[in-house]
Amino acid sequence: MLALTMGEPAGIGPEIAAKAWARLRESGPAFLFLGDAGLIAGVPVAPVTCPEAAARAFPAALPVLHRPLPAPATPGRPSPATAPAVIAAIEEAVALAKARAVGAVVTNPIQKSVLTAAGFPHPGHTEFLGVLAGTGVPPVMMLACPGLRVVPVTVHEPLKQAIARLTPELIAAQARVAHAALRRDFGIAAPRLAVAGLNPHAGEGGTLGDEEARIVAPAIALLRAEGIAATGPHPPDTLFTAGMRPRYDAAICLYHDQALIPIKTLDMAGGVNVTLGLSIIRTSPDHGTALDIAGQGLAEPDSLIAALRLAQSLAETRSRQE
């Protein structure tokens, strides 16, 4: 059993939850929805009080741990008034996972600007989950789809700032977390990491930039000294080609778009956001709240379904490792 948070109630989260249940009701994985039952439309709903009851109810109806919103939600028009309920759903899902009442947490997208306006002190899901279920290392974002896994070393910050923040130690730290997760949760005994360069042609021997020599190569040396199979710096324009992708288990990328452009180009519908370095399993669809189409019946559940399936797979693998 998986716990699925409602996410932004004015977004597409409730809609794709209902559509995901309709597709998965017979095959699974089974999940329960944490949030206001009134957000779910078009499918039967089963109010439940615990994950055990949810497992029994799932084949016939979408199980919901009903948590009423403090204010009505209007599709496409998020309100800070609902922010406490959005945050509470995440907290409760994590608590269930830490208590092993559910195998993993899957989070629907949140509207960060609305939560910030309501006083939420964290930049996003990843940082908040690090507080709720951290393991002593900063959590790391991975984006995964069949055939490609990418880990951005820097994420939601201006490119100029991201480049200035790169150090061998930061790159190596992110790569270590990814390596450990690939072994523990993905079941890869000897993970292979490919580290991207920063500049065109990975600097071309220093003629197009020296960051590869000053920053990236020393990070790779640190990893290799620890027995981690890391290669690079690889030219970013060839790292994600069909011939290169089978040669590594995850690509360590240096900034947000270097990681997300290839995975969204390859499989926009099947991409999944995985948070590494937590005491629990957490995945999320690789898209936002889609306020522009909320409430119109247009949202596709493919990425959420991929997130649910991957969460189940990771939870099973981690359980076997423990």
C-alpha positions as MATLAB code, in Angstrom:
seq = 'MLALTMGEPAGIGPEIAAKAWARLRESGPAFLFLGDAGLIAGVPVAPVTCPEAAARAFPAALPVLHRPLPAPATPGRPSPATAPAVIAAIEEAVALAKARAVGAVVTNPIQKSVLTAAGFPHPGHTEFLGVLAGTGVPPVMMLACPGLRVVPVTVHEPLKQAIARLTPELIAAQARVAHAALRRDFGIAAPRLAVAGLNPHAGEGGTLGDEEARIVAPAIALLRAEGIAATGPHPPDTLFTAGMRPRYDAAICLYHDQALIPIKTLDMAGGVNVTLGLSIIRTSPDHGTALDIAGQGLAEPDSLIAALRLAQSLAETRSRQE';
ca = [
       0.000    0.000    0.000;
       1.247    3.450   -0.992;
       0.259    6.853    0.396;
      -0.614    9.503   -2.217;
      -0.860   13.109   -1.058;
      -3.458   15.415   -2.560;
      -0.960   18.112   -3.567;
      -2.370   21.489   -4.589;
      -6.160   21.019   -4.326;
      -6.797   23.599   -7.069;
      -4.469   21.733   -9.438;
      -4.715   18.455  -11.316;
      -3.650   16.208   -8.415;
      -7.127   14.984   -7.456;
      -8.059   14.406  -11.102;
      -4.996   12.338  -11.944;
      -5.414   10.415   -8.675;
      -8.890    9.347   -9.760;
      -7.715    8.460  -13.261;
      -4.750    6.523  -11.882;
      -7.049    4.497   -9.642;
      -9.293    3.679  -12.620;
      -6.305    2.257  -14.493;
      -4.678    0.487  -11.547;
      -7.675   -0.828   -9.607;
      -7.238   -4.364  -10.943;
      -3.469   -4.625  -11.334;
      -2.200   -2.274   -8.615;
      -0.139   -0.969   -7.019;
      -2.759   -0.075   -4.449;
      -2.703    3.394   -2.941;
      -4.730    5.605   -0.634;
      -5.400    9.299   -1.177;
      -4.674   11.673    1.695;
      -6.873   14.737    1.442;
     -10.396   16.008    1.098;
     -12.670   13.307   -0.318;
     -14.745   16.004   -1.992;
     -11.892   16.684   -4.411;
     -12.313   13.273   -6.047;
     -14.826   13.102   -8.882;
     -15.829   10.540  -11.472;
     -14.887    7.392   -9.551;
     -16.250    5.679   -6.444;
     -14.662    6.771   -3.180;
     -14.181    4.684   -0.041;
     -13.536    6.710    3.124;
     -11.104    4.715    5.290;
      -9.351    5.190    8.595;
      -6.173    3.173    8.048;
      -4.007    1.650    5.320;
      -5.269   -1.861    6.094;
      -8.824   -0.823    5.284;
      -7.565    0.947    2.180;
      -6.017   -2.267    0.860;
      -9.348   -4.051    1.195;
     -11.290   -1.234   -0.429;
      -8.945   -0.508   -3.348;
     -10.338   -2.901   -5.987;
     -13.825   -1.396   -5.706;
     -13.196    2.266   -4.871;
     -10.454    4.830   -4.377;
      -9.599    4.737   -0.657;
      -9.405    8.186    0.930;
      -8.129    9.226    4.337;
     -10.538   12.137    4.471;
      -8.961   15.336    5.715;
     -11.366   18.235    5.068;
      -9.978   21.407    3.573;
     -10.238   24.530    5.741;
     -11.595   26.452    2.728;
     -13.130   25.482   -0.608;
     -10.778   24.789   -3.516;
     -11.538   26.264   -6.933;
      -9.823   24.544   -9.889;
      -7.154   26.790  -11.353;
      -7.283   29.285   -8.487;
      -5.022   28.208   -5.609;
      -5.462   29.852   -2.245;
      -3.098   30.150    0.739;
      -6.094   29.217    2.888;
      -5.693   25.571    1.859;
      -1.924   25.499    2.423;
      -2.089   24.034    5.961;
      -4.029   21.031    4.647;
      -1.551   20.509    1.800;
       1.344   20.518    4.267;
      -0.514   18.274    6.738;
      -1.116   15.653    4.029;
       2.620   15.446    3.354;
       3.386   15.193    7.058;
       0.827   12.441    7.602;
       2.005   10.446    4.592;
       5.603   10.583    5.809;
       4.519    9.546    9.299;
       2.708    6.514    7.858;
       5.789    5.551    5.861;
       8.135    5.962    8.835;
       5.812    3.751   10.865;
       5.842    1.246    7.968;
       2.092    1.424    7.686;
       2.652    2.172    3.984;
       5.522    1.143    1.771;
       6.223    4.526    0.210;
       4.998    8.072   -0.269;
       3.956    9.467   -3.644;
       3.336   13.196   -3.703;
       1.082   15.085   -6.054;
       2.493   18.451   -7.200;
       2.294   21.447   -4.880;
       2.052   25.134   -5.780;
       5.197   26.469   -4.120;
       4.273   30.128   -4.452;
       1.026   29.553   -2.557;
       2.726   27.665    0.246;
       5.379   30.367    0.500;
       2.679   33.019    0.764;
       1.205   31.037    3.642;
       4.540   31.004    5.500;
       5.968   27.658    4.343;
       9.735   28.032    4.992;
      11.031   25.404    2.557;
      11.876   25.860   -1.150;
       9.896   22.762   -2.096;
       8.978   19.155   -1.447;
      12.532   17.828   -1.421;
      13.795   20.137    1.309;
      10.667   19.621    3.440;
      10.989   15.852    3.144;
      14.596   16.168    4.220;
      13.366   17.713    7.466;
      10.631   15.108    7.958;
      12.567   11.996    6.941;
      16.210   12.969    6.639;
      19.151   10.653    7.229;
      21.878   13.162    7.995;
      22.717   13.965    4.378;
      20.989   16.566    2.199;
      18.306   14.878    0.081;
      19.074   14.530   -3.615;
      16.717   14.749   -6.586;
      16.735   12.036   -9.219;
      14.610   12.006  -12.361;
      14.034    8.541  -13.762;
      12.356    6.971  -16.758;
      12.943    3.660  -18.533;
      16.438    3.904  -19.974;
      17.680    7.012  -18.154;
      18.287    8.285  -14.640;
      19.659   11.765  -14.026;
      20.748   13.553  -10.853;
      21.106   17.357  -10.993;
      23.789   18.579   -8.590;
      22.207   22.045   -8.460;
      18.484   22.437   -8.910;
      16.184   25.430   -8.556;
      18.515   28.405   -8.738;
      19.691   30.835  -11.409;
      22.258   29.281  -13.738;
      24.933   31.854  -12.859;
      24.472   31.092   -9.171;
      24.402   27.338   -9.760;
      27.720   27.380  -11.634;
      29.339   29.522   -8.957;
      28.264   27.035   -6.288;
      29.806   23.981   -7.943;
      32.714   22.409   -6.071;
      34.353   18.965   -6.243;
      32.966   18.216   -2.796;
      29.377   19.132   -3.756;
      29.460   17.005   -6.895;
      30.981   14.068   -5.017;
      28.455   14.363   -2.172;
      25.475   14.221   -4.543;
      27.031   11.330   -6.431;
      27.599    9.358   -3.219;
      23.925    9.632   -2.291;
      22.929    8.548   -5.786;
      25.331    5.602   -5.677;
      23.965    4.414   -2.327;
      20.365    4.699   -3.544;
      21.091    2.823   -6.753;
      22.403   -0.058   -4.652;
      19.782   -0.013   -1.901;
      16.601    0.929   -3.722;
      17.256    0.074   -7.366;
      19.082   -3.174   -6.604;
      22.153   -2.377   -8.727;
      25.122   -4.102   -7.108;
      27.851   -1.993   -8.729;
      26.358    1.273  -10.027;
      28.089    3.145  -12.835;
      27.962    6.929  -12.701;
      28.657    9.175  -15.690;
      29.513   12.734  -14.699;
      28.685   15.468  -17.193;
      30.995   18.307  -18.068;
      29.867   21.906  -17.846;
      31.167   23.499  -21.011;
      30.729   22.610  -24.693;
      32.767   19.500  -25.513;
      33.525   19.199  -21.774;
      35.870   22.161  -22.073;
      37.868   20.689  -24.967;
      41.091   20.452  -23.018;
      40.660   23.843  -21.383;
      40.123   25.840  -24.556;
      36.390   26.233  -23.825;
      36.565   26.595  -20.060;
      38.527   25.206  -17.136;
      35.702   24.050  -14.847;
      36.154   20.446  -15.957;
      39.796   20.440  -14.827;
      39.259   22.546  -11.674;
      35.977   21.144  -10.416;
      34.575   18.107  -12.223;
      37.677   15.942  -12.659;
      38.679   16.307   -8.968;
      35.160   15.194   -7.962;
      35.485   12.104  -10.136;
      38.883   11.390   -8.589;
      37.345   11.561   -5.103;
      34.638    9.083   -6.097;
      37.052    6.667   -7.724;
      39.258    6.739   -4.635;
      36.214    5.494   -2.691;
      35.637    2.618   -5.108;
      32.726    4.242   -6.967;
      32.705    3.601  -10.708;
      32.524    7.191  -11.935;
      33.551    8.325  -15.406;
      33.861   11.699  -17.107;
      33.726   14.586  -17.493;
      31.564   13.621  -20.470;
      30.579   16.126  -23.168;
      26.956   16.990  -22.353;
      25.889   16.964  -25.992;
      26.691   13.262  -26.406;
      26.083   11.923  -22.887;
      22.402   11.220  -23.504;
      22.595    9.648  -26.958;
      21.220    6.158  -27.552;
      24.725    4.754  -27.739;
      25.855    6.292  -24.451;
      22.855    5.667  -22.201;
      23.436    1.917  -21.749;
      26.960    2.609  -20.477;
      25.899    4.076  -17.127;
      23.222    3.642  -14.469;
      22.824    7.336  -13.675;
      24.129   10.586  -15.098;
      25.354   13.170  -12.617;
      24.441   16.521  -14.157;
      25.676   19.897  -13.025;
      22.547   22.032  -13.307;
      18.791   21.712  -13.613;
      18.210   21.863  -17.351;
      21.209   19.696  -18.188;
      19.390   16.888  -16.353;
      15.745   17.613  -17.095;
      15.849   18.434  -20.802;
      17.027   14.961  -21.866;
      14.674   13.026  -19.628;
      11.646   15.107  -20.578;
      12.568   14.838  -24.229;
      12.909   11.071  -24.010;
       9.815   10.360  -21.903;
       7.767   13.310  -20.735;
       4.855   11.115  -19.687;
       6.915    8.451  -17.945;
       9.370   10.611  -16.028;
       9.378   10.260  -12.243;
      10.925   12.450   -9.563;
      12.605   10.356   -6.852;
      14.015   11.829   -3.654;
      17.216   10.054   -2.630;
      18.814   10.074    0.803;
      15.610    9.751    2.841;
      14.645    7.166    5.430;
      11.527    6.474    3.327;
      10.762    5.987   -0.360;
       9.304    9.054   -2.064;
       8.403    9.561   -5.703;
       6.387   12.182   -7.560;
       5.149   12.791  -11.093;
       7.575   14.875  -13.114;
       5.211   17.780  -13.784;
       3.570   20.656  -11.993;
       0.078   21.535  -10.846;
      -1.126   22.456  -14.368;
      -3.507   25.123  -13.102;
      -4.359   26.090  -16.677;
      -6.182   22.792  -17.285;
      -7.332   21.970  -13.734;
     -10.986   21.003  -13.504;
     -11.369   20.482  -17.258;
     -10.887   16.715  -17.398;
      -7.827   17.068  -19.625;
      -5.051   15.929  -17.288;
      -3.269   12.683  -18.109;
      -2.242   10.377  -15.233;
       0.692    8.667  -16.974;
       3.464   10.284  -14.931;
       1.600    9.663  -11.677;
       1.067    6.022  -12.638;
       4.782    5.730  -13.393;
       5.541    7.307   -9.998;
       3.255    4.852   -8.206;
       4.754    1.867   -9.992;
       8.319    2.993   -9.341;
       7.537    3.685   -5.676;
       6.225    0.157   -5.289;
       9.281   -1.310   -7.016;
      11.725    0.720   -4.901;
       9.891   -0.175   -1.693;
      10.047   -3.863   -2.535;
      13.746   -3.670   -3.375;
      14.602   -1.764   -0.208;
      12.622   -4.257    1.859;
      14.636   -7.126    0.409;
      17.872   -5.314    1.240;
      16.939   -4.808    4.890;
];
